[in-house]
Amino acid sequence: MPRTKRTSSAVALLSAAFLSLTPAALVAPVANAAANVTVKCQVVQISGGTVTGHVWGNGSNRTVATNDANNYVPRGHYKRHCYPQNHYSPSGYWGGGGAGGRF
């Protein structure tokens, strides 16, 4: 059976509607709805300079998220290299050195 103009229009309309969905619309809701930015920072031991893990922070912008991550830095350590992530992750400390992380 040949395609009709009506079928082609319906397919084009559905394709346009699907493409208009943003990734945020496809992601499950998060506990902190105000968290638009998630950052991941290295945690470094003050004596020795060894990377001991990572902290994650969330907030309405990068500065707020970085300040949130600071709440989870263990005593005797500092955070550095805080970069935005392309996915949500709960705030907190994730131990383990090097490039390890959680997703």
N, C-alpha and C positions, 0 to 999 in steps of 0.2 A: 504494500500500500504506500503510495507516495506521501511525502511529508506535506503538511499544509502550512500555510503561513501562520495559522493560529498556534500550532505545535511549536514551531520555531520561536515564536514570540514568547511563549510560556517558558521554554528552555532558557532563552536569553534573560528573561526576568528573574528566574530562579538562580541563574548563575550570578547575576549582578547582586542579588540579595545575599547570597553566600559570601561573595567577595567583600561585601561591605562590613562583615563581622570583623571586629578587631580581636586580637589575641586575648585581650582583657575580658571580652565577652565570652570567650571559650574556656576560661580558667575558673575553677571552683572558687567560691567566696572564701576569703581569708578571715581569721579571727579579728584582725585589726583592719577594718575597712579603710581607715585613714592612711594606711601604709601604702604609699605609691612607689616608694623606692626601697630596695633591699641592697645593703652593702656588705661586702666581705673584706675583712682586714686580717693581715698577719698578726700573730701575737708573738712577741720576741722577749726572751728572758733578758733582764737588765744586765746581769753579770754573765758574760759569755756571748751574748748576741745570737743565741740559738733560737730558731723559729720553733715554737712548741705547739702551735695550733693556729686556729682561726676563730675570730668572733664575727657574728652576723648581727646586723642592726637593721631596723625598719623605721621609716618615718615618712612624712609628707614631702620631704626633699632630701637631697644628699647630706646636707649639714645636720639635719635632725636625725637621720639614720646613722650617721657617724657618731653622733653624741649618744644615741641609744646603744650602739656597739660598745662604747666606752664603759658602760655599766657592767659588762661581762668580762672585762680584762682581769685576770687573776693578779693578786698581790705579787710584787716583784717582777712584773712584766709591763710592757707597753705595746700599743697597737701601731701599725704602720701600713701604708699602701692600701687604703680603703677604696675599693672600686665598686661601682654599681653592678648588680647582677641582673640577668635577663629573666629571672624567675623569683618567686617569693620563697623565702625560707624563714622559719621562726627565729627570733632573736636568741642569742646565747653563745656559749663557748663550745667549740668543737676541738678537742685535743688531738694530738698527733702532728708531728712536724712535717716539714716539706710542703708539697703541693696537695696534700690530702684535703678532702672537703666532703661536704654532704650535698645532696641534690634534692 
